[in-house]
């Protein structure tokens, strides 16, 4: 397996930090880096019976653009389709309510700032298919 690029390694580190932050708030990790033909979901977690599909964004500074702003409608649709695929292939979770959260991490590595946007976006069924 090829060695991850520097950007991939930073992304994985941010996902680990975000997972730790969410676990500290009571969520349970179900899966990391779930891949389907539609795209990837960084984290899939459970929050008291709700399945949470989490997109993680990391920036050194939010001065140029808030990291959450990079989760545009096209990314939202890909996340929704990947989430739908996860639910279809994991029937144990298929009947539970679900939501899409975004966790942004800004600031230096030694003092990160976490912003957890719960229910960050919703898509109607026509946007998913």
C-alpha positions in Angstrom: 0.0 0.0 0.0 1.5 3.4 -0.9 2.5 5.7 1.8 0.0 8.5 2.5 0.8 12.0 1.2 1.4 14.8 3.7 -2.1 16.1 3.1 -3.6 12.7 3.7 -1.7 12.3 6.9 -2.8 15.7 8.1 -6.4 14.8 7.2 -6.3 11.5 9.1 -4.8 13.4 12.1 -7.7 15.9 12.0 -10.2 13.1 11.8 -8.6 11.4 14.9 -8.8 14.7 16.8 -12.4 15.3 15.7 -13.4 11.7 16.7 -11.8 12.3 20.2 -13.7 15.6 20.5 -17.0 13.9 19.7 -16.4 10.9 21.9 -15.7 13.3 24.8 -19.2 14.7 24.1 -20.8 11.2 24.3 -20.8 10.0 20.7 -19.7 6.5 19.8 -17.5 5.8 16.8 -19.1 3.3 14.3 -16.7 3.8 11.3 -13.9 5.9 9.9 -13.2 6.8 6.3 -16.2 4.9 4.9 -15.8 4.7 1.2 -18.3 4.0 -1.5 -18.4 4.7 -5.2 -20.1 8.0 -4.3 -17.4 9.3 -2.0 -16.1 9.1 1.5 -17.6 9.9 4.9 -14.9 10.9 7.4 -16.6 9.6 10.5 -19.8 7.7 11.2 -20.9 8.0 14.8 -23.9 7.3 17.0 -25.4 10.0 19.2 -28.1 8.4 21.5 -29.7 6.4 18.7 -29.0 8.9 15.9 -26.5 8.0 13.2 -24.2 10.9 12.6 -22.3 11.3 9.3 -19.4 13.7 10.0 -17.3 15.7 7.6 -14.1 17.0 9.2 -12.3 20.1 7.9 -9.0 21.5 9.2 -7.4 24.9 8.5 -4.7 26.7 10.2 -6.7 29.9 10.1 -10.3 30.7 9.4 -9.3 34.2 8.1 -9.5 33.2 4.4 -12.6 30.9 4.6 -14.4 29.2 7.3 -13.6 25.5 6.8 -17.4 24.6 6.9 -17.9 26.8 3.8 -16.0 24.3 1.8 -18.8 21.8 2.3 -20.8 23.1 -0.7 -24.0 21.6 -2.2 -22.0 19.2 -4.4 -20.0 17.8 -1.4 -23.3 17.6 0.6 -24.8 15.5 -2.2 -21.8 13.2 -2.3 -21.9 12.8 1.4 -25.6 12.1 1.3 -25.2 9.4 -1.4 -22.3 7.8 0.5 -24.4 7.9 3.7 -27.3 6.3 1.9 -25.0 3.5 0.6 -23.8 2.9 4.2 -27.3 2.6 5.5 -28.3 0.3 2.6 -25.4 -2.0 3.3 -25.7 -1.9 7.1 -29.4 -2.6 7.7 -28.9 -2.6 11.5 -28.6 1.2 11.2 -31.1 1.8 8.4 -34.1 2.5 10.6 -32.4 4.9 12.9 -32.7 8.7 12.4 -29.6 10.3 10.8 -28.0 13.7 10.5 -25.0 15.3 8.9 -22.6 17.2 11.1 -19.5 19.2 10.3 -16.5 19.5 12.6 -14.1 22.3 11.8 -10.7 22.5 13.4 -8.8 25.8 13.2 -5.7 27.2 14.9 -2.3 25.7 15.7 -1.8 22.0 16.4 -0.9 22.8 20.0 -4.1 24.8 20.6 -6.8 23.7 18.2 -10.3 25.2 18.2 -13.2 22.8 17.5 -16.5 24.0 16.1 -19.1 21.2 15.9 -22.0 22.1 13.7 -24.8 19.6 14.4 -27.4 19.0 11.7 -25.2 21.2 9.4 -27.3 20.5 6.3 -30.4 18.6 5.2 -31.1 17.4 1.7 -34.5 16.3 0.3 -34.7 12.9 -1.4 -34.4 14.4 -4.8 -30.9 15.7 -4.0 -29.7 12.2 -3.0 -30.5 10.3 -6.1 
